[in-house]
């Protein structure tokens, strides 16, 4: 009886293994680990399927921080053959582990900004303010022109913004504050902003817009393209380019340097996404990354800015510390 039970359990485990990894055929599939959202993943899948790679890859979604931690900790031993991730994580992982293969030969488009030869930019995310015009009117609130405006007491509990500890989008607003006002004044502004945000500190970049669209709060800080699209769809949403600047982050692809035919296939897949998927990605993420790209007028920010230094995980952690210090002050008052 015990032997039968053992065999039964063993068979179940084997079936579970193959149901997840495939009946042996998936061993040569390219594993793509990504921090991208559903829209970007859909474009990648569509592009690969339409250009001869259907059934030859597995996409594994992760949060930005989770995937970043795996790259830093595991290096070339990571399960993934391709990683799509924020460039600052890719660069920091390469600095520590020298884990990515050169893609110079695959770069057939010229980027607007310079990137290391192992990075293939895929999409850009840009930040902005946005408001629910009906909710503003109901609350008797003025339209904010700057992030600093949102520290005024009348905006208490009427702001939603992403948490930098959980969302890379949250870093965009921190950059705009610290870039404009410096660490000392910026920390005080951040403290007041967190206080006014109250229970509306969101774990995702799209969270603030959902709350603003519903009217639960009047003002949001988040992704500009999403707010533009919402306004164009007829919602009572108005996007605002703050005078502190519209900062952006780039997500890119890199191939793990494991060698062999699988790496060659992975490089061809990345090249395919760059060549044939970029047009669709630009529609959803309207930040030009390659020479010759353009976007409609509404998608052009009034105050585009970039952080003066190279973006790294170490810089992110410094800004997270500033955020956490400000948050603690709010919680202790």
CORKA-V277196 format. One record per helix or strand of 3 or more residues. SS is the DSSP state (@ for helix, = for strand). FROM is the first residue (numbers start at 1). TO is the last residue. Records with the same first field share a line. If there is no record, write none. Layout:
SS->FROM-TO + FROM-TO
This chain:
@->2-21 + 25-28 + 38-50 + 64-77 + 87-97 + 104-106 + 133-139 + 148-151 + 153-155 + 169-197 + 207-214 + 224-232 + 260-284 + 297-299 + 313-332
=->30-34 + 57-61 + 82-86 + 120-132 + 159-162 + 219-223 + 237-240 + 248-256
